[in-house]
Amino acid sequence: MIETLERHRCFGGELAFHAHDSSETGTRMRFGSFVPEAAATRPLPVVYCLAGLTCTQETFLIKAGALRVAARLGLILVACDTSPRGLGLPGEDSDWDFGAGAGFYLDATQAPWAGHYRMGSYVDRELPALVERHLPARSDVRGILGHSMGGHGALVLAQRAPERWTSVSAFAPISHPSEVPWGRKAFTNYLGPDPAAWAEWDASVLMRRRAFPRPILVHQGMADQFLAAQLQPQALEAAAAASGQVLELHRCEGYDHSYWFIQSYIEAQLEHHARQLAIAPL
Ligand SMILES: N[C@@H](CCC(=O)N[C@@H](CSC=O)C(=O)NCC(=O)O)C(=O)O
């Protein structure tokens, strides 16, 4: 069951925030949804929007400038939180790049995170099942996009289950988390010290192994303060070349890591999803 906490009419449709008990995280989770007016006459495809470190279920919907575009294209948007919260685990709230607000969209295997920090299965299975039961959403196709840590999440979840995810795109993703400080910290603590376990949640490793069956779109700002140290889009590009993945990587001169960058390219990304979702067989 979901509890709807607030509803707002927006661009002819409805923006809402909901809460529910999650069996994956064992906590109460919140998510936001935007349902365009067009859903009054037919079920619409959903694009799941994964935000980055320190964000909540509100950040993308408030800051990305996506709702006007989604209303025009007839796409439902769903934005979840970036981790479970309020568990009282040691260290859960100590760092902005680990623990609460930094779930990394994976399934933790290490104590004390295992059993709760299961954002991978939450986004892949539990949330779509809930959304498809309660919103006027198509269940035959799904899109996923994300920013930074959320870009990593979108790329990894789509590549791990290409039969479940029709379309994927990312803004400034953490492209090769096994090799950068944010990813190594998260993977060591959530998955343990063995890099073999990390590989299953690393977009560049997965892409090198097997191409996703449809084109992947990425935008990366070239004035991004995290570009060299944390994001490394060149790893994704090399992996795509190795597996034959069709990867459209746009290097956007002068743009930083912020939501001003996302606002500037959200229309291109949602149009990519609309194209992919429309051509998927019904
Ligand atoms: N607190 C940090 C900055 C955190 C930050 O920049 N978060 C990004 C995502 S980074 C990768 O996942 C973000 O989207 N923040 C929300 C926003 O509204 O911009 C610091 O102090 O450097």
The ligand as an SDF file (V2000), in Angstrom:
LIG
                    3D

 22 21  0  0  0  0  0  0  0  0999 V2000
   27.9720   18.0990   -0.4010 N   0  0  0  0  0  0  0  0  0  0  0  0
   28.9340   17.9420   -1.4300 C   0  0  0  0  0  0  0  0  0  0  0  0
   28.3190   18.0640   -2.8000 C   0  0  0  0  0  0  0  0  0  0  0  0
   27.2900   17.0240   -3.0640 C   0  0  0  0  0  0  0  0  0  0  0  0
   26.8240   17.0910   -4.4980 C   0  0  0  0  0  0  0  0  0  0  0  0
   27.3530   17.8020   -5.3060 O   0  0  0  0  0  0  0  0  0  0  0  0
   25.8260   16.2960   -4.8020 N   0  0  0  0  0  0  0  0  0  0  0  0
   25.3580   16.2600   -6.1610 C   0  0  0  0  0  0  0  0  0  0  0  0
   25.4510   14.8620   -6.6570 C   0  0  0  0  0  0  0  0  0  0  0  0
   27.1480   14.3400   -6.6250 S   0  0  0  0  0  0  0  0  0  0  0  0
   27.1250   12.7130   -7.0980 C   0  0  0  0  0  0  0  0  0  0  0  0
   26.3200   11.9040   -6.8800 O   0  0  0  0  0  0  0  0  0  0  0  0
   23.9460   16.7760   -6.2180 C   0  0  0  0  0  0  0  0  0  0  0  0
   23.1920   16.4430   -7.0980 O   0  0  0  0  0  0  0  0  0  0  0  0
   23.5920   17.6280   -5.2580 N   0  0  0  0  0  0  0  0  0  0  0  0
   22.2670   18.1880   -5.1290 C   0  0  0  0  0  0  0  0  0  0  0  0
   22.1080   19.5490   -5.7050 C   0  0  0  0  0  0  0  0  0  0  0  0
   21.0280   20.1140   -5.4790 O   0  0  0  0  0  0  0  0  0  0  0  0
   23.0030   20.0480   -6.3820 O   0  0  0  0  0  0  0  0  0  0  0  0
   30.0340   18.9500   -1.3010 C   0  0  0  0  0  0  0  0  0  0  0  0
   29.9810   19.6510   -0.3330 O   0  0  0  0  0  0  0  0  0  0  0  0
   30.9070   18.9610   -2.1680 O   0  0  0  0  0  0  0  0  0  0  0  0
  1  2  1  0
  2  3  1  0
  2 20  1  0
  3  4  1  0
  4  5  1  0
  5  6  2  0
  5  7  1  0
  7  8  1  0
  8  9  1  0
  8 13  1  0
  9 10  1  0
 10 11  1  0
 11 12  2  0
 13 14  2  0
 13 15  1  0
 15 16  1  0
 16 17  1  0
 17 18  2  0
 17 19  1  0
 20 21  2  0
 20 22  1  0
M  END
$$$$
